C-alpha cells in the first residue's frame, strides 16, 4: 500500500528488555551490582534506549537513577559491534541528583537465547567529578 511505498528502505527498530548488571569504577565509593531494567532498541547500527537502575554511588544509598541514550555502532568486527552513545542520567550526589549529559563508547555482541546481546559501555572519567566506569548489561529475547 501507500505506507509501504513510503517506508521502503527503512530498517525496523527492535526494542528488547535491557538488564543492567555490573559496573566497575576506577575509584572507590561505588557498588559493583547495579540492577536495573529498561529498553534497548536497535535498527541496524542505530541504538537508543531508556530505563532505571539502582545507582552505584554508595553515598546515595541505592537511589534509583534514570537514563536515556541514543547512539551509533557503525564498526563491525565479525559479530562484534562498536560505536558511541550520548544521553542523560540523573541521581548522583556530585550534581545534587540533577540530570547530567553523558557520553560513552559501547560494544555489543550477540548471545544465545534467552539473551539477545551483551553490552559493554565505557564512560570516561570527568576529572574531579566522576570516575571512569565500565558497565556490563544484557538485552533479552524470548
Phi, psi and omega in degrees: 000190182299316181300316182298318180297320182285335185258002179303136180093345177280142179269136178290139177263123176262131177246126184235156175301136182245119182252117175274141188231300188225147175223128177252129185247151181278002176211167182283178178092013182228148175276148178278319179282125179229071182297138179195168182217139178197200175240139174238119184248144180221136168229091185060248183266355179271131179234154177201158178183174179197157178172198181217153181208162175285114183309138181280344184288119182296330183295337182257010173050057173062031174303148178279129176250151176247152179220155172211142182209161170220150181196184183215132178239076184281343184267134178229134174231097189065235178271350181283129176251142180224146179181209183219160176222156171230154181184199182228146177214152179223175172098010182258144187294329184293349176231027181053031176081355182290164180289135180237147171284154175215157176221148184203156167273147180220130175248140178227141181221133182292147179230160176290156178302146012277003178275160173250307180214154167257143182233135172243116179250127182243114182258123181290157179286154169247111187309126178078000182236301184227150175279169169289146182226135169246117184244133178254133178213171184220149167251151183247146175225123183260000000 
